[in-house]
Amino acid sequence: MDRRAFLASAGALTVGLSGCLAFGKDEDYDVGMSDSRFLPAEYRVPSGTTVVWKNTSARAHTVTAYDASLPDGADYFASGGYDDEDAARDAWFESGGGAIYSGETYAHTFEQPGTYPYVCLPHESDGMDGVIVVESRATVTGE
């Protein structure tokens, strides 16, 4: 086998394997974070569920709820434990506050049914956003 053919086949194998490794589903998280996407972008759960995000990339990310879009009465959530979107944004842009580094996780329990849009602040301009859809337990179980 000549050098170019070998390198081409080795490169294809590496790319194929890296995709499996980066986006493989572990049992220790629900939503992964690639370089510029939440995987999956939409995740559905029954109320009372704790959702775990894991940074499966080499870049730092955040999980930051959009304040204005949260269901009435819902708790605000953001990596770093901020009380609202403004505080989370200020912390990120001032000092990288709320960063989730490679291999780290962030978790939040969703009690209130509704739709919860969120974003990764450093990659917001790349379209890195997601949504958690929380359904009432009665809807999920058919009660």
N, C-alpha and C positions, 0 to 999 in steps of 0.2 A: 504494500500500500504506500502510495507516495505521501509526502508530508502534508500537502494541501487536503487531500482526501481524508487523512487521519484527523487533521484539525477541524475540518468541517463536520465530521461525524461526532467527534468529541464535543464540539460546541453545541450541536443539536441535542446531544444527550444531556449536557449540563443545563441548557435552557429548559428542557423538558422536566428534569428533576427539580430544578429550582422552583418551577411553577408548582409542582406537587408539594414541595416543602413549605413554600411561602403561604399557600392557600389551603393546606390540608386542615381538616377540622379536628381540633383537639377536644377532649372532654372537659377541659378546664376553662372554656370561654364560649360565649355565644356569638359575639361579633368580633371579627378580626379587623385589623387596620393594615392595609397595604400601603405602598408609598403615597397614594393619593385617593384611596377609596375605603369606605367601610364595607365589609363583606359579611353578611349581606347588607345591602343599603336599606332594606326594610325588614324588620324583625317583629313577628307577632307573638304575644304572650298573654296568658290570663293574668288578671289583677293579682297582686301579691307576689309576683315573680321578681326575683333578683336577676338582672341582666348583667353579664360580665363582658367587658370589652378587653381585648388583648392586643397590644402592639406587636404585630407579626412582621414588622418591617424594621429597617435600620434608622428611620427618621423619627424624630419626636412628634407626638400628636397630642391633641386634647379632645375631650368629649365635652361639649358646651351646648346646653339647651338654649333654644331661642325663647327668651322670656315671653314675648308677646303671643306666641303660638301655643303655649301650654294650656291644657284643659283647666277650666275653673276649679280652684281648690287644690290643684296638683302641686307637689313639692318641686322646687327648682333643683336642677342637678348640673354639676360641672366637675370635671376632674380638678382637684385642688380644693374642693369643698367650698366654693364661693357661693354667696347668697343670691346673686343675680348676674345677669349677662354682662352688665357694665363692669362689675367688679372682676369677673373672669377675663374680659377683654383687656382691661387695664393691667391686670397682673401678667397676662401673657405678653403684652407689648412692652411692659416695663422691665420684666425680668425672666420671662419664660415660665411664669407661674402656671401651674396646672399641667405641666408637661408629663406625658406618659412615655417613658423611654422603651426601647426595644426589649421585648420579653415581659414588660410590666403590665399590670391589669388595673382596671377601674370598674367598680360595681355600683349599681343603684337599684333599689327596690321600687317598683311601680305599683302603687296601691290604687290609684284612681284610673278608671277606664278612660280612654281617649287616645289621641294621636300626639306624639311627642317628637317634634323635629329637633335635630341637633346638628352641630357642625364641628369640624376640626379647625380651630382658629388659624394655625399657620398655613393651612392648605385650603382655606375657604375659597380663595380665588381660583383654585383648581377644580372646584366643584365637589370637595370632600364633605358631603353631608349625608345624613341618614335620618331614619324615622323609626321609632318604636311605636307599634300599635298595640295598645293594651285593651283587651276585651274583658267584659265582666265574666266572672267564673260561671255564672248561669248560662251565658252565651256559649262558652267553651264546652261545658258539660251537658248542655241541652236541657237544663232544669227549667 
